[in-house]
Amino acid sequence: MRATRADKQKTVRATRADKQKTVRAARADKQKTNNERTMNEQKTNNERRNAKGKRKIR
């Protein structure tokens, strides 16, 4: 039996949703690591700033 247009559409939608889920998960993971990294960098920046006293780092 040949697949009807509706059946094809269902499979297409399902695979698309699946891809989207993985992409979203990867993005969220990347964002999390980014946040951690910026927190660490922020700490080091603060330490540098404090070490240099009043001179601002730009």
N, C-alpha and C positions, 0 to 999 in steps of 0.2 A: 504493500500500500504506500502510495506517495504521501509525503508530509504536506499537510495543508499550509497555507500561508500563516494561519494563526499559530500552528505548532512551531513553525520556524521562528516566528516572532517571539514566542515564549522562550525558546532556547536562547535566542539572541539576548533577550532582556535578562535572563538568568545569568548568562556569562558576563554581561556588562555589569550587573549588580555585584557579582563576585569580584570582578577586577576592581571595581570602585571600592569595595570593602578593603581589599588588600592595600590599595593605594592610600586610603584614609588611615589605615593602621600604621603604615610606614611613615606617613607624614606626622602622625601624632608622636610616634617613637622619636623621630628626628627632632621634633619640637622639644620633647622632653630633654633629650641630650643637649640641645642648644641651650635650654634654660639652665641646666646644670653647669654648662661651660661658662655661660655669662655670669653665673653666681660666683664661680671660682675666679674668673677674671676680675670681677668687681672687688672681691676680697684683696687680690694682689694690687689692684689700683689703689684701694684705700690705704694699704700698707705703704705703698710708694709715696702716696700723697702725704701721709703722716710723717714719713721718714724725712721728706724734704722740707717739712715745716710749712712756711707761708707760701712758698713758690708754687704756683699752680701748674699742673701738667695739662697741656692742651693737645 
